[in-house]
Amino acid sequence: MPPTLKPVITFSEKKDLSAAQLVRLFHQAPWATHRTIEDAKEMLRHTDVALCAWDGDLLVGFGRVLTDFVYRATIWDVIVDKAYQKQGIGTAVVQRILDHPRLKKIELFWLCTRRPGFYERLGFSSQEQTGMVWSRSKQARTE
């Protein structure tokens, strides 16, 4: 039996990627199953930095940043194709964001997550965090 070949993953900064490929990834995550191609196109237009992981022409990882390029940046939508998880792709996407030349001046990177352990291993801390969230869907229920 031949050995299983590990895919060669390449990384790029790309905001004009296929929204359909991105939505295919999103639909693998419970927090993003409702996302549409049209909404993903709009989101990408307003994203400051987008990092992609590729296996050939297949998008297998993604993360994006909203920022002022000086003081603050927020990391959003870090996701890896289920078939490619546990190979260091998510770590590589986040590390490429943190090391990105256009983000070198950023004092604080923020993110929201339901999986803090992954990010804590990369040096993120919840000890210093303060924050509040306003939810449109929750507000609609109270009216």
Summary of the structure (lengths in Angstrom):
residues: 143
radius of gyration: 16.3
end to end distance: 63.0
largest distance: 63.0
contacts: 351
relative contact order: 0.14
helix: 31%
strand: 24%
